[in-house]
Amino acid sequence: MKNDTTGGRRNTALVLGALGVVYGDIGTSPLYALRECFNPAHGLAASPTNVLGVLSLIFWVLILLVSVKYLTLVLRADNHGEGGILALLALAVPQLRGETNRRQAVLIILGLFGAALLYGDGMLTPTITVLGAIEGLTIATPAMVHAVVPLSIVILIALFSVQRLGSGQVGRVFGPVMLVWFVILAVLGIRGILLEPAVLGAVNPWHGLRFLLTHGWAGIVVLGSVFLVVTGAEALYADMGHFGRKPIRQAWFAVVLPGLFLNYLGQGALLLHDAAAADNPFYLLAPRWALYPMVALSTAAAVIASQALISGAYSLTMQAVQLGYVPRLSILHTSADERGQIYMPHVNWALMVACVLLVLGFRSSANLAAAYGIAVVLTMIITTILFYAAAQRLWGWSARTTGLVCAGFLIIEIAFGVANAMKLLQGGWLPLLIAAMVFVAMSTWKTGRRLVGERMRSSSVPVSLFLEDLEQSQIVRVPGTAVFLSGNSDATPLALLHNIKHNRVLHERVVLVNIQTTQEPYVKAEDRVRVERLRDDLFRVVGRYGFMEEPHVPRLLVACRDQGLKCDLNKITYFLSRETVVPKASREMAWWRKVFFVFLSRNAQSATAFFRIPANRVVELGMQVEV
């Protein structure tokens, strides 16, 4: 009985955590989504037929794309408990780090571009949610219209400034705050429904179909705003590793979906009662005395929604670093207990600058809404394509069955894609530009590292040949243990060859360490390290880490003790190669990309810091590599 009680409390805590982190983005969509559907620029009157039609579309989009696609199907595709587009890519393409055929190469390109799109979403979400929340002040006091931009900037700067403290402490209040938020959404919605109970007829899908058939191209335009109700759905999958599939589903069906739809119905009922409320139906749904508390609560909810995307950007970048698509960056852990709670300074400040510039450039959530949907819908389309490949591998689904399921989602998503493409010139170009820049950086780094690896392998010597030469040589041996890091377990580290060539000595004991990143997010402790004795004084160590883990060489060497390799960490000298990349004319990569790669290489975090090696015990041997 006690175990059942403990398990119930833990599940409740996970459900609350999911409310606070996973559903922050989609939960704040009522601030602006329905308002944008009846934006005067669309020329859509808030007539009863139009209101019921738009609400019907909202309801069925939430059911089909969120409840069915993500909650029922995509969440099943977990990579050892982890989700997200890169985790799904690893499931769809098992040879992610090796040789691939044309189909797999296309999937990899799509997956990387989908990951790049999420950075654009990470910049737009904090901006539009904070702006949408602060704009509520103008309903209470029109004189506050000039304060919206500066207040939004202050809140964004404060939000990014506290990231270094970690989300562990503040995360405990996220869930309860969002629970209050969804309850109030429902209460306000019920208050509005009581004004016009006829709005409940919107659950009939015929209203949505009739709206599209009647309005034709104008209806497709409005779809771009309807899509705003599902922005944030990708977070349901990306954050699965933090909370688990079951709590995320329970939070959605028990709290989030009822709260969202009741509020949308309430806003719609208000429009049926007073079409002029289309200016800001969310805030006008609340009693006038509650406007300031609602602005405060909306701002808190917006900050929480932003936190989810910021944390997601950290996790995505960490995965990309470990999979070799992004240069090494500083990763700081903010919790001694939760390894998933990390802080990346470079990513944090880049996002902050981008958000502040977006506020200054667009100045309102209405202006920014045009840029918001296109990144999310493209990410959803890419997720569906990757799911098609992963479902066949994971569960043995036939191509026909998988194709029928995915085709249904693609029809809906492509329709939304067309609608959002029409907003390309009004700001939709922005997330595409951001994604293109991130994609170019990721592909340039991956290609450049491949070329560097090929150049270094051409200069390397097989370990077997090195051992033969060592037997015949009369090289001087000095006391101590030398550790050499190598990118290839079968090749002799270049730092070792350079050390012998220039210093003409070798330590009494030599350890060759090779770090490998697996397709799984985490590696079991018993599979972490493998030690091979090549001769009495020379060992080869292979350390395996998941793409959600950080290599830690000293700890790896401690783990080697159980396999017969005992090292005194205070008496080890680490030898690392430090490559200076020099661009040269060739057809392998464009000249400008080579220059960009050199720039990325020079600004990447040092191997010493990345592998957590004590800096005072490191000897770096430099070499030039032409690409």
C-alpha positions, 0 to 999 in steps of 0.5 A: 500500500505504501509503494502504491501511495509513493508511486501515486505521489511521484506520478502526480509530481510528474504530471504537474511537471509536465504541465509546467514545462511541456505544455507552457507553449501550447497553453499560452496560445489562447492569448493570441490565436483566436484574435489572429483568426479574426485579424482585420487583415484577413477580412473575416467578419466575426459572424456566427457561421465564421466563429463556429467554423473557426472553432470547429477547425481549432477543436479538430486540429487539437484532436487530430494533430496533438491527441492522435498524432503526438500523444497516441502515435509519435510518443511511442517512438521513444529512443530509450526513453528520450524523444525529440527530432534528433532522437527520432532521426537516430531511430529512423537512420541507424547509420547516423554516424556511418555510411548511408544510402541516398534515402537515409541521406535525405532523411538525415538532411530533413532531420537536421533542417527540422532541428534547425527550425526548432532554433527559430521556434526557440527565438520566436516563442519567448518573444510572442508569448511575452509580447502577447501577455504584456499587451493585456495592459493596453486593454486595462489602460490604453496609455500603456501601449508605449510601455509594451515594448520596453517592458517586454525587453526587460522581462526577456533580459531578466528571463535569460539572465537567471538561466545560469541558476538552473530551472531546478528551484523555479521548476517546482512552482512551474507546475502549480502555476500552470495548473492554476492557469489552465483552471482559470482558462476553463473557468473563463471559458465556461463564463463565456459559454454561458453567454451563448451556449449555442457555441457548443455546436462547434464540436461538429466537424461540419462547421469547419468543413463548411467554413473551408468550402465556403471561403475557399482561398480566404479560408486557407489564409485563416488556417495560418492563424488556426495553426497557432493553437498547436504551436508547442506540440513538438515539445510534447515529444521533445520533453518525453525523457524528462517526464515519461509518456504516461504523465504527459498523456494524463496531463493533456487529457485531464487538464490541458485539452479541456482547459484550452477548448473551454477557453476557445469556446468561451472566446468564441461565445464572446464574439457571438455576443459582441463581434467587436470583442475580436480586438482581444477576445482573451482579455475581454473574456475576463471581468474588468476587475480581473484584468491586471491579475490576468496580465500578471498570470499571463506573463508568468505563463508566458515566462514558463512557456519560454523556459520550455523552449529555452531548455529545449534549445540547450538539450537539442544543442547538446545532442547535436554536439555529441552527434558531431553536428555542432562545435564543442560548446560549454555545457554547465550542469545546474543540478547535482541530481538531474543530469538533464538540467544544463545551461549553455551560455553561448546558446543562452545569450544568442537567444536573448539577443535574438529575442530582444531584436525581434521585439524591437523589429516587430513590436507586437505579437500580431506582427510576429504571428505571421512569422511564427507558424511556418517553422512549426508546421515544417517541423511537424511535416519532417516529424511525420516523414521521420516517423514513417521510416521509424515506425517500420523499423521499430514495430514492423508496420507495413509500408502501406499501413504506415503510409496511410497513417502518415498521409492523413497527417501530411494532408492536414500539415501541408494545408497548414504549410500552404496557409503559412507560406502565404505569410512568407513576405510578412515575416514568415521568411524569418524562421526560414532564414534562421533555420537555413543559417543553423543548417549551413553551420551544422552541415559545414561543421559535419563536412569539415570534421569529416575532411579533417578526420580523413586528412588525419587518418591518412597520416596515422599509423595502425596500432598493430604497426606501431607496436611492431616498431615499438618492440624494435626501438630503443626509445627512452622510457620515463616514469608515469602514465601517459594518456593519449586521446584518439578519434579512431580506436584502431589508429595510433594517436597523432599526439603519440607519434608527434611526442616520440618524434619531437621529445624522443621519449615514452612514458612507462605506461601508455593508455590510448583512449577513444570516445565513442557516441552511440545512437542511444541517449544513455549508455548503461554503466556496465557498457561504459568502458572496455579495456584491452591490454595490447602489451604489458605497458600499453592499454587501449580504452574505449569509452561509450557515451549516449548522445545525451551524456557528456564524456568525462575522461578522468571518471572513465579511467577510474571505471577502468580499475575493475578491468585491471587498469589502475591509474593514479589520477594525480600522476597522469599526463594527458597528451592531446592533438591541437589541429590548426585548420588551414583552408586550401583550394579544392572541390570538396567544399566551397571556399567560403564554407572552409573559411566558415569552418575554420572560424567555427574550429577556432571558437569551439570549446577546447578538448581539455574542457569538453572532456573534463580533463584537468588543464594543469595535467595536459600537454597539447601538440599542435599540427596543421591540417589542410582542408 
